[in-house]
Amino acid sequence: MECIITIELGTNGVRVFAYDLHGCIIGSMKGHYPTFHAEPDHSEQDPEQVFITTLYVLKNILNEYIHPKKYKVASICFCASMHSVLAVDKHGNPIGNAITWADNRAKKEAQELRNSQLGKKLYELTGTPIHPMSPLVKIAWIRNSDTERFRLTSKFLSIKSYVIHQLTGEYMIDYSIASATGLLNIHTVHWEEDALQYAGITANQLAVLAPVFTTAGKLKNAYQQSLRLSAETKIIIGSSDGCLATLGDGFIKGEEKASITIEDSGAVRVMGPNILKDEQMRFFNYLLTDNCYVSGGPTNNGGNIFEWFTRQFGEFTNPFDMENSMQQLMAEAANVPTGSDGLLFLPYLLGERAPIWNANARGAYFGLNIKHERSHFIRATIEGILYEIYSIGKMLSEQRTINSLSVNGSFGTIPFCSQLIADIFSKPVQVRQQFHSVSFGAYLLSATEMGIYTSLDDAAPLVETPNVFKPNKQHHVIYADYFCIFEKLSTKLFDEFEAIGNLQQKHVHSIKHL
């Protein structure tokens, strides 16, 4: 019997799934690794810790589910979050930590580039919005602010490219992850020379470009032995978490629906054969396969914000029982009227990407009065996260007809949240409970590579019809009124966001020099 392993390198941990060739889950495991925020705009991870955790979880799932049942691993398919940057020396050793998508240190570079003609040109060529998330401006920041690291760097990698290199010795990057760097020309599918010149690097300092179906060499002998895997086991470089979540929701090019992911961060995406063009540079356009683009907008602030709220204000019977504490807060929020009696929450604790693309954005509660209680803050926090998701969907609907929604991610698929999404959008919401869209997308990709399916469009209908949450029209009317205020606040406070960010930096530097 053969099986397929999928490995997702997420923001806060690695998820490993094992599937049989019919797409049924054999087993799954998850391992966690921390993200370090040394200062407000910093977001880093230790690449060695990411790799060791990945290896540990992979070995455990093999020993518990695969080897005892005599499965043969046909392929291991990788997927990962986007926009990470890791500098390595000529020996492949990391120079410092990996910089994640949430890092905002390159605000100055991003703002200057975004307001320039070069920035507009690069957005049209690469499909990646100009923002501190982009590896393009992260590398420019390293060149400007960490000159010694820049001088010593042999290659700039994504965290996925680093893990695959550790396992196989090959430096490779798939088209999907590459198309999220701001360095890939998505029309020619080559590294864009104008972007390379802006970053101050050459194409040789990046990994080799390859389609998502590509096999990245063989496992090194040491890992074949320690993992008890055959030399014939394929290491598929795979795609990004966003592209595979959309594929794993059963999307076919051109369908009039959108995919919503709310995990730690979040996104709203559509899939189609055409690039979304926007003079305001608000959309991303990431390449999955030939003439298949996953387009949309991402948010920094998803389930991680409610987790932050839970850590600060939840009641823990067990200090490590985050999930149970979150469920208790959700139950309390369900007793609060729709709209939280006028209490609004701007969820921008990590700055924001779409649709406002403002790295200086900050969180705020608005509309507070003497009658508001803790339960109102709980529900307002949830609603604020979902208003932000809706603002991205509203932006996308300017370009594409969206008649229904598919929701995935551990936060978005909580029934209370799924119903709120249906009410806020006023559209039916499809949800697959106990279903992990990213890993299933990786399975579909691997199965297509093996010839089980003739194409990804042929594989997508395998996704079964899910449960549907239908919108409550009365609730939608209330949410529509409050969203208007939410949307205005998000842009009206632009100057204040920038001012408080500058003050924070000023006083942080002042304290350091005391």
ROVOVO-444688 format. One record per residue (C-alpha): residue number from 1; x, z, y. Coordinates in nm, 3 decimals. Each point is the difference from the previous one (the first is absolute). Layout:
BEGIN
<NUM, <X, Z, Y>>
...
This chain:
BEGIN
<1, <0.000, 0.000, 0.000>>
<2, <0.122, -0.086, 0.347>>
<3, <-0.069, 0.176, 0.327>>
<4, <0.069, -0.036, 0.372>>
<5, <0.146, 0.276, 0.219>>
<6, <-0.066, 0.006, 0.374>>
<7, <0.204, 0.208, 0.246>>
<8, <-0.129, 0.065, 0.352>>
<9, <0.250, 0.145, 0.247>>
<10, <-0.244, 0.160, 0.243>>
<11, <0.049, 0.197, 0.319>>
<12, <-0.010, 0.346, -0.155>>
<13, <0.065, -0.071, -0.364>>
<14, <0.035, -0.243, -0.287>>
<15, <-0.290, -0.095, -0.228>>
<16, <0.068, -0.149, -0.342>>
<17, <-0.277, -0.157, -0.209>>
<18, <0.007, -0.150, -0.348>>
<19, <-0.253, -0.272, -0.093>>
<20, <-0.070, -0.180, -0.322>>
<21, <-0.027, -0.378, 0.024>>
<22, <-0.378, 0.022, 0.049>>
<23, <0.043, 0.204, 0.319>>
<24, <-0.099, 0.337, -0.149>>
<25, <0.200, 0.302, 0.115>>
<26, <0.216, 0.156, -0.271>>
<27, <0.126, 0.278, 0.226>>
<28, <0.116, 0.084, 0.353>>
<29, <0.226, 0.250, 0.174>>
<30, <0.103, 0.084, 0.355>>
<31, <0.308, 0.156, 0.154>>
<32, <0.047, 0.122, 0.357>>
<33, <0.287, -0.025, 0.247>>
<34, <0.008, 0.130, 0.357>>
<35, <0.006, -0.180, 0.334>>
<36, <0.223, 0.159, 0.263>>
<37, <-0.106, 0.024, 0.366>>
<38, <0.311, 0.143, 0.168>>
<39, <-0.152, -0.087, 0.340>>
<40, <-0.349, -0.119, 0.103>>
<41, <0.077, -0.374, -0.030>>
<42, <0.216, 0.027, -0.312>>
<43, <-0.125, -0.081, -0.351>>
<44, <0.259, -0.024, -0.276>>
<45, <0.037, 0.030, -0.377>>
<46, <0.298, 0.065, -0.223>>
<47, <0.045, -0.323, -0.202>>
<48, <0.176, 0.182, -0.285>>
<49, <-0.292, 0.241, -0.028>>
<50, <-0.244, -0.291, -0.008>>
<51, <0.200, -0.169, -0.276>>
<52, <0.052, 0.314, -0.210>>
<53, <-0.371, 0.087, 0.027>>
<54, <-0.094, -0.354, -0.103>>
<55, <0.234, 0.014, -0.299>>
<56, <-0.131, 0.343, -0.103>>
<57, <-0.367, -0.103, 0.012>>
<58, <0.068, -0.331, -0.176>>
<59, <0.187, 0.178, -0.280>>
<60, <-0.279, 0.256, -0.041>>
<61, <-0.277, -0.260, -0.026>>
<62, <0.204, -0.196, -0.254>>
<63, <0.067, 0.310, -0.209>>
<64, <-0.358, 0.128, 0.014>>
<65, <-0.214, -0.315, -0.023>>
<66, <0.208, -0.304, -0.095>>
<67, <0.264, 0.080, -0.261>>
<68, <-0.218, 0.231, -0.218>>
<69, <-0.263, -0.277, -0.028>>
<70, <0.264, -0.266, -0.077>>
<71, <-0.080, -0.212, 0.307>>
<72, <0.256, -0.258, 0.106>>
<73, <0.041, -0.022, 0.378>>
<74, <-0.032, -0.368, 0.092>>
<75, <0.060, 0.048, 0.372>>
<76, <0.041, 0.257, 0.274>>
<77, <-0.154, -0.114, 0.330>>
<78, <0.094, 0.163, 0.330>>
<79, <-0.202, 0.045, 0.315>>
<80, <0.076, 0.205, 0.310>>
<81, <-0.106, 0.093, 0.348>>
<82, <0.132, -0.234, 0.269>>
<83, <0.236, 0.019, 0.300>>
<84, <0.270, 0.230, -0.143>>
<85, <0.364, -0.053, 0.097>>
<86, <0.301, 0.134, -0.187>>
<87, <0.357, -0.077, 0.105>>
<88, <0.251, -0.023, -0.288>>
<89, <0.377, -0.054, 0.001>>
<90, <0.195, -0.269, -0.184>>
<91, <-0.022, 0.206, -0.321>>
<92, <-0.379, 0.032, 0.024>>
<93, <0.017, 0.366, 0.101>>
<94, <-0.260, 0.122, 0.252>>
<95, <0.119, 0.072, 0.352>>
<96, <-0.241, 0.277, 0.097>>
<97, <-0.367, 0.017, -0.093>>
<98, <-0.255, -0.279, -0.027>>
<99, <-0.210, -0.044, 0.315>>
<100, <-0.371, -0.026, -0.087>>
<101, <-0.289, -0.197, 0.154>>
<102, <-0.109, 0.310, 0.197>>
<103, <0.325, 0.030, 0.195>>
<104, <-0.048, -0.063, 0.373>>
<105, <0.356, 0.026, 0.133>>
<106, <0.011, -0.368, 0.089>>
<107, <-0.277, 0.034, 0.264>>
<108, <0.221, -0.126, 0.283>>
<109, <0.121, -0.305, -0.192>>
<110, <-0.354, -0.079, -0.119>>
<111, <-0.156, 0.026, 0.344>>
<112, <0.262, -0.222, 0.163>>
<113, <-0.020, -0.262, -0.276>>
<114, <-0.380, 0.003, -0.009>>
<115, <-0.016, -0.075, 0.373>>
<116, <0.247, -0.288, -0.022>>
<117, <-0.042, -0.368, -0.080>>
<118, <0.231, 0.047, -0.299>>
<119, <-0.236, 0.267, -0.134>>
<120, <-0.298, -0.234, 0.020>>
<121, <0.199, -0.274, -0.172>>
<122, <0.115, 0.231, -0.279>>
<123, <-0.354, 0.124, -0.060>>
<124, <-0.122, -0.359, -0.044>>
<125, <0.286, -0.079, -0.238>>
<126, <0.004, 0.320, -0.206>>
<127, <-0.360, 0.125, 0.013>>
<128, <0.122, 0.358, 0.052>>
<129, <-0.119, 0.187, 0.312>>
<130, <0.277, 0.129, 0.226>>
<131, <0.001, 0.377, -0.053>>
<132, <0.251, 0.274, -0.094>>
<133, <-0.125, -0.031, -0.360>>
<134, <0.170, -0.340, -0.029>>
<135, <0.342, -0.013, -0.170>>
<136, <0.091, -0.263, 0.260>>
<137, <-0.006, 0.257, 0.281>>
<138, <0.121, 0.286, -0.224>>
<139, <0.322, -0.195, -0.063>>
<140, <0.027, -0.072, 0.373>>
<141, <-0.034, 0.375, 0.064>>
<142, <0.277, 0.077, -0.250>>
<143, <0.221, -0.258, 0.173>>
<144, <-0.068, 0.156, 0.342>>
<145, <-0.013, 0.371, -0.085>>
<146, <0.191, 0.055, -0.327>>
<147, <0.295, -0.234, 0.047>>
<148, <0.219, 0.152, -0.272>>
<149, <-0.270, -0.044, -0.266>>
<150, <-0.060, -0.356, 0.121>>
<151, <0.373, -0.078, -0.022>>
<152, <0.030, 0.134, -0.355>>
<153, <-0.314, -0.171, -0.133>>
<154, <0.046, -0.277, -0.251>>
<155, <-0.372, -0.051, -0.065>>
<156, <-0.333, 0.117, 0.140>>
<157, <-0.243, 0.052, -0.288>>
<158, <-0.356, 0.110, -0.061>>
<159, <-0.031, 0.311, -0.216>>
<160, <-0.142, -0.218, -0.280>>
<161, <0.299, -0.234, 0.014>>
<162, <0.227, 0.304, -0.024>>
<163, <-0.177, 0.141, -0.308>>
<164, <0.003, -0.340, -0.174>>
<165, <0.370, -0.038, 0.083>>
<166, <0.070, 0.338, -0.155>>
<167, <-0.173, -0.110, -0.320>>
<168, <0.128, -0.358, -0.028>>
<169, <0.287, -0.052, 0.244>>
<170, <-0.192, -0.278, 0.179>>
<171, <-0.081, -0.006, 0.375>>
<172, <-0.344, -0.161, 0.022>>
<173, <-0.306, 0.018, 0.226>>
<174, <-0.340, -0.154, -0.068>>
<175, <-0.180, -0.222, 0.249>>
<176, <-0.267, 0.265, 0.071>>
<177, <0.238, 0.281, 0.097>>
<178, <0.219, -0.254, 0.183>>
<179, <-0.297, -0.133, 0.199>>
<180, <-0.054, 0.354, 0.132>>
<181, <0.353, 0.031, 0.142>>
<182, <-0.043, -0.216, 0.310>>
<183, <0.304, -0.195, -0.123>>
<184, <-0.168, -0.256, -0.228>>
<185, <-0.142, -0.327, 0.126>>
<186, <-0.326, -0.005, -0.198>>
<187, <-0.042, -0.375, 0.064>>
<188, <0.338, -0.107, -0.146>>
<189, <0.045, 0.310, -0.222>>
<190, <0.361, 0.041, 0.117>>
<191, <0.167, 0.270, 0.205>>
<192, <-0.070, -0.088, 0.365>>
<193, <0.318, -0.068, 0.197>>
<194, <-0.143, 0.118, 0.335>>
<195, <-0.099, 0.331, -0.161>>
<196, <0.343, 0.040, -0.162>>
<197, <0.169, -0.061, 0.334>>
<198, <-0.222, 0.257, 0.172>>
<199, <0.081, 0.260, -0.266>>
<200, <0.371, -0.087, 0.015>>
<201, <0.035, -0.078, -0.372>>
<202, <0.040, -0.293, -0.237>>
<203, <-0.210, -0.107, -0.297>>
<204, <0.281, 0.119, -0.230>>
<205, <-0.076, 0.357, 0.112>>
<206, <-0.348, -0.023, -0.151>>
<207, <-0.114, -0.020, -0.361>>
<208, <-0.065, -0.334, -0.171>>
<209, <-0.353, -0.134, 0.056>>
<210, <-0.214, -0.060, -0.309>>
<211, <-0.366, -0.060, -0.098>>
<212, <-0.197, 0.303, -0.116>>
<213, <0.009, -0.115, -0.366>>
<214, <0.382, -0.004, -0.013>>
<215, <0.192, 0.192, -0.266>>
<216, <0.279, 0.203, 0.163>>
<217, <0.254, -0.024, -0.281>>
<218, <0.023, 0.244, -0.291>>
<219, <0.015, 0.377, -0.008>>
<220, <0.355, 0.131, 0.000>>
<221, <0.116, 0.105, -0.346>>
<222, <0.000, 0.368, 0.094>>
<223, <-0.370, -0.013, 0.092>>
<224, <-0.090, -0.207, -0.306>>
<225, <0.143, 0.281, -0.209>>
<226, <-0.133, 0.300, 0.195>>
<227, <-0.350, -0.149, 0.035>>
<228, <0.004, -0.154, -0.350>>
<229, <-0.101, -0.340, 0.133>>
<230, <0.092, -0.344, -0.126>>
<231, <0.232, -0.233, 0.188>>
<232, <-0.293, -0.246, -0.005>>
<233, <-0.217, 0.228, 0.215>>
<234, <-0.066, -0.195, 0.319>>
<235, <0.052, 0.172, 0.336>>
<236, <-0.254, -0.175, 0.226>>
<237, <0.077, 0.049, 0.370>>
<238, <-0.374, -0.006, 0.079>>
<239, <-0.154, 0.039, 0.342>>
<240, <-0.103, 0.247, 0.269>>
<241, <-0.258, 0.274, -0.046>>
<242, <-0.233, -0.161, 0.255>>
<243, <-0.001, -0.343, -0.160>>
<244, <-0.044, 0.142, -0.350>>
<245, <-0.278, 0.238, 0.107>>
<246, <-0.192, -0.302, 0.130>>
<247, <0.068, -0.197, -0.318>>
<248, <-0.089, 0.303, -0.212>>
<249, <-0.341, 0.019, 0.167>>
<250, <-0.080, -0.337, -0.153>>
<251, <0.037, -0.212, 0.313>>
<252, <-0.004, -0.376, -0.020>>
<253, <0.123, -0.212, 0.290>>
<254, <-0.270, -0.072, 0.256>>
<255, <-0.252, 0.271, -0.098>>
<256, <-0.204, 0.148, 0.287>>
<257, <0.103, 0.359, -0.060>>
<258, <0.271, 0.239, 0.109>>
<259, <0.209, 0.249, -0.194>>
<260, <0.049, 0.348, 0.147>>
<261, <0.281, 0.223, -0.120>>
<262, <0.017, 0.363, 0.109>>
<263, <0.280, 0.183, -0.174>>
<264, <0.256, 0.185, 0.213>>
<265, <-0.016, -0.281, 0.255>>
<266, <-0.267, -0.270, -0.003>>
<267, <-0.081, -0.365, 0.059>>
<268, <-0.281, -0.253, 0.014>>
<269, <0.083, -0.337, -0.154>>
<270, <-0.143, -0.341, -0.077>>
<271, <0.147, -0.266, -0.228>>
<272, <0.001, -0.372, 0.060>>
<273, <0.197, -0.327, 0.017>>
<274, <0.046, 0.014, 0.378>>
<275, <0.199, 0.215, 0.241>>
<276, <-0.199, 0.198, 0.257>>
<277, <0.122, -0.093, 0.347>>
<278, <-0.040, 0.241, 0.289>>
<279, <0.140, -0.019, 0.353>>
<280, <-0.005, 0.381, 0.020>>
<281, <0.227, 0.019, -0.310>>
<282, <-0.224, 0.253, -0.176>>
<283, <-0.017, -0.138, -0.357>>
<284, <0.254, -0.005, -0.279>>
<285, <0.022, -0.301, -0.232>>
<286, <0.183, 0.078, -0.324>>
<287, <0.076, -0.263, -0.262>>
<288, <-0.108, 0.072, -0.358>>
<289, <0.043, -0.341, -0.163>>
<290, <0.003, -0.361, 0.121>>
<291, <-0.279, -0.049, 0.258>>
<292, <-0.140, 0.346, -0.065>>
<293, <0.023, 0.246, 0.286>>
<294, <-0.112, 0.360, 0.021>>
<295, <-0.088, 0.059, 0.366>>
<296, <-0.126, 0.300, 0.192>>
<297, <0.105, 0.313, 0.179>>
<298, <0.163, 0.329, -0.107>>
<299, <-0.047, 0.357, 0.123>>
<300, <0.263, 0.273, -0.013>>
<301, <-0.270, 0.264, -0.023>>
<302, <-0.202, 0.019, -0.320>>
<303, <-0.028, 0.266, -0.267>>
<304, <0.327, 0.152, 0.124>>
<305, <-0.187, 0.121, 0.310>>
<306, <-0.267, 0.182, -0.199>>
<307, <0.275, 0.146, -0.215>>
<308, <0.167, 0.125, 0.320>>
<309, <-0.334, 0.153, 0.110>>
<310, <-0.041, 0.165, -0.340>>
<311, <0.349, 0.152, 0.012>>
<312, <-0.071, 0.152, 0.341>>
<313, <-0.362, 0.110, -0.040>>
<314, <-0.090, -0.010, -0.370>>
<315, <-0.054, 0.305, -0.217>>
<316, <0.238, 0.004, -0.296>>
<317, <-0.082, 0.210, -0.304>>
<318, <0.314, -0.153, -0.150>>
<319, <0.276, -0.083, 0.252>>
<320, <0.068, -0.337, -0.168>>
<321, <-0.361, -0.103, -0.064>>
<322, <-0.036, -0.254, 0.278>>
<323, <-0.265, -0.207, -0.181>>
<324, <-0.236, 0.293, -0.055>>
<325, <0.039, 0.114, 0.362>>
<326, <-0.080, -0.351, 0.124>>
<327, <-0.312, -0.011, -0.219>>
<328, <-0.119, 0.330, 0.147>>
<329, <0.042, -0.135, 0.353>>
<330, <-0.185, -0.322, -0.092>>
<331, <-0.292, 0.207, -0.134>>
<332, <-0.010, 0.195, 0.326>>
<333, <0.008, -0.320, 0.206>>
<334, <-0.298, -0.139, -0.193>>
<335, <-0.220, 0.267, 0.160>>
<336, <0.080, -0.118, 0.354>>
<337, <-0.225, -0.263, 0.166>>
<338, <0.113, -0.361, 0.023>>
<339, <0.230, -0.036, 0.301>>
<340, <0.116, 0.366, -0.010>>
<341, <-0.235, 0.096, 0.284>>
<342, <0.208, -0.202, 0.248>>
<343, <0.348, 0.117, -0.103>>
<344, <0.244, -0.294, -0.025>>
<345, <0.349, -0.008, -0.145>>
<346, <0.277, -0.248, 0.082>>
<347, <0.210, 0.006, -0.320>>
<348, <0.325, -0.136, 0.147>>
<349, <0.234, 0.274, -0.121>>
<350, <0.258, -0.261, -0.105>>
<351, <-0.046, -0.242, 0.289>>
<352, <-0.206, -0.305, -0.093>>
<353, <0.022, -0.355, -0.113>>
<354, <-0.317, -0.212, -0.010>>
<355, <-0.193, -0.065, 0.206>>
<356, <0.163, 0.174, 0.300>>
<357, <0.364, -0.041, -0.116>>
<358, <0.112, 0.303, 0.200>>
<359, <0.285, 0.204, -0.147>>
<360, <-0.052, 0.261, 0.276>>
<361, <-0.364, 0.072, -0.096>>
<362, <-0.081, 0.366, -0.069>>
<363, <-0.277, 0.194, -0.170>>
<364, <-0.279, 0.167, 0.198>>
<365, <-0.339, 0.167, -0.043>>
<366, <-0.252, -0.102, 0.267>>
<367, <-0.351, 0.119, 0.085>>
<368, <0.056, 0.361, -0.104>>
<369, <-0.272, 0.246, 0.108>>
<370, <-0.080, 0.366, -0.061>>
<371, <-0.225, -0.073, -0.301>>
<372, <0.260, -0.181, -0.206>>
<373, <0.129, 0.184, -0.306>>
<374, <0.274, -0.058, -0.257>>
<375, <-0.228, -0.221, -0.208>>
<376, <-0.042, -0.236, 0.298>>
<377, <0.377, -0.038, 0.024>>
<378, <0.017, -0.084, -0.369>>
<379, <-0.262, -0.275, 0.020>>
<380, <0.132, -0.131, 0.333>>
<381, <0.345, -0.034, -0.156>>
<382, <-0.139, -0.206, -0.289>>
<383, <-0.215, -0.211, 0.231>>
<384, <0.296, -0.060, 0.233>>
<385, <0.212, -0.137, -0.284>>
<386, <-0.287, -0.231, -0.098>>
<387, <-0.074, -0.107, 0.360>>
<388, <0.360, -0.120, 0.011>>
<389, <-0.053, -0.196, -0.322>>
<390, <-0.318, -0.148, 0.150>>
<391, <0.188, -0.105, 0.314>>
<392, <0.228, -0.212, -0.218>>
<393, <-0.296, -0.147, -0.187>>
<394, <-0.171, -0.079, 0.331>>
<395, <0.314, -0.183, 0.111>>
<396, <0.014, -0.198, -0.325>>
<397, <-0.365, -0.102, 0.027>>
<398, <0.093, -0.199, 0.311>>
<399, <0.188, -0.237, -0.233>>
<400, <-0.174, 0.023, -0.337>>
<401, <-0.356, 0.047, -0.122>>
<402, <-0.019, 0.331, -0.187>>
<403, <-0.319, 0.069, -0.194>>
<404, <0.121, 0.273, -0.234>>
<405, <0.284, 0.247, -0.046>>
<406, <0.211, 0.114, -0.292>>
<407, <0.163, 0.341, 0.038>>
<408, <0.304, 0.135, -0.183>>
<409, <0.245, 0.287, 0.045>>
<410, <-0.032, 0.369, -0.083>>
<411, <-0.159, 0.092, 0.337>>
<412, <-0.225, -0.301, 0.047>>
<413, <-0.155, 0.027, -0.347>>
<414, <-0.116, 0.359, 0.045>>
<415, <-0.380, -0.053, -0.017>>
<416, <-0.062, 0.183, 0.330>>
<417, <0.251, -0.228, 0.176>>
<418, <-0.127, -0.316, -0.172>>
<419, <-0.353, 0.069, 0.123>>
<420, <0.126, 0.061, 0.355>>
<421, <0.185, -0.333, -0.011>>
<422, <-0.320, -0.176, -0.104>>
<423, <-0.192, 0.171, 0.283>>
<424, <0.263, -0.065, 0.269>>
<425, <0.047, -0.367, -0.096>>
<426, <-0.368, -0.052, -0.091>>
<427, <0.113, -0.197, -0.306>>
<428, <-0.018, 0.065, -0.375>>
<429, <0.313, 0.163, -0.139>>
<430, <0.127, -0.070, -0.351>>
<431, <0.205, 0.278, -0.160>>
<432, <0.163, 0.026, -0.339>>
<433, <0.023, 0.368, -0.089>>
<434, <0.304, 0.103, -0.204>>
<435, <0.150, -0.341, 0.077>>
<436, <0.337, -0.064, 0.161>>
<437, <-0.007, -0.337, 0.177>>
<438, <0.373, -0.026, 0.075>>
<439, <0.111, 0.052, -0.359>>
<440, <-0.275, -0.225, -0.133>>
<441, <0.110, -0.271, 0.241>>
<442, <0.352, 0.037, -0.141>>
<443, <-0.144, -0.030, -0.352>>
<444, <-0.185, -0.321, 0.097>>
<445, <0.319, -0.140, 0.148>>
<446, <0.201, 0.081, -0.315>>
<447, <-0.271, -0.131, -0.232>>
<448, <-0.008, -0.325, 0.197>>
<449, <0.379, -0.028, -0.023>>
<450, <-0.031, 0.045, -0.380>>
<451, <-0.254, -0.284, -0.021>>
<452, <-0.297, 0.221, -0.090>>
<453, <-0.169, -0.143, 0.312>>
<454, <0.065, -0.345, 0.144>>
<455, <0.003, 0.126, 0.361>>
<456, <-0.075, 0.306, 0.210>>
<457, <-0.338, -0.153, 0.090>>
<458, <-0.068, -0.023, -0.373>>
<459, <0.108, 0.364, -0.050>>
<460, <-0.195, 0.155, 0.289>>
<461, <-0.351, -0.026, -0.157>>
<462, <0.119, 0.242, -0.270>>
<463, <-0.080, 0.278, 0.248>>
<464, <-0.337, 0.141, -0.099>>
<465, <-0.296, 0.035, 0.239>>
<466, <0.029, 0.347, 0.153>>
<467, <-0.239, 0.259, 0.135>>
<468, <-0.147, -0.086, 0.338>>
<469, <-0.062, 0.231, 0.295>>
<470, <-0.277, -0.138, 0.221>>
<471, <0.002, 0.066, 0.376>>
<472, <-0.244, 0.236, 0.169>>
<473, <-0.126, -0.190, 0.307>>
<474, <-0.092, 0.312, 0.197>>
<475, <0.346, 0.145, -0.052>>
<476, <0.156, -0.331, 0.106>>
<477, <-0.184, 0.010, 0.334>>
<478, <0.144, 0.346, 0.071>>
<479, <0.350, -0.103, -0.105>>
<480, <-0.016, -0.316, 0.211>>
<481, <-0.069, 0.208, 0.313>>
<482, <0.283, 0.244, -0.065>>
<483, <0.242, -0.275, -0.100>>
<484, <-0.036, -0.159, 0.345>>
<485, <0.140, 0.319, 0.153>>
<486, <0.272, 0.024, -0.268>>
<487, <0.108, -0.357, 0.072>>
<488, <0.015, 0.055, 0.376>>
<489, <0.201, 0.322, -0.034>>
<490, <0.255, -0.175, -0.223>>
<491, <0.089, -0.242, 0.280>>
<492, <-0.081, 0.205, 0.312>>
<493, <0.257, 0.264, -0.095>>
<494, <0.284, -0.254, -0.026>>
<495, <0.186, 0.133, 0.305>>
<496, <-0.050, 0.362, -0.104>>
<497, <0.125, -0.074, -0.353>>
<498, <0.318, -0.148, 0.146>>
<499, <0.045, 0.282, 0.250>>
<500, <-0.026, 0.279, -0.256>>
<501, <0.231, -0.188, -0.237>>
<502, <0.262, -0.031, 0.274>>
<503, <-0.036, 0.367, 0.090>>
<504, <0.043, 0.100, -0.363>>
<505, <0.319, -0.202, -0.030>>
<506, <0.129, 0.138, 0.328>>
<507, <-0.047, 0.362, -0.102>>
<508, <0.131, -0.054, -0.355>>
<509, <0.324, -0.137, 0.145>>
<510, <0.014, 0.279, 0.260>>
<511, <-0.031, 0.268, -0.270>>
<512, <0.274, -0.167, -0.208>>
<513, <0.242, 0.022, 0.291>>
<514, <-0.070, 0.368, 0.077>>
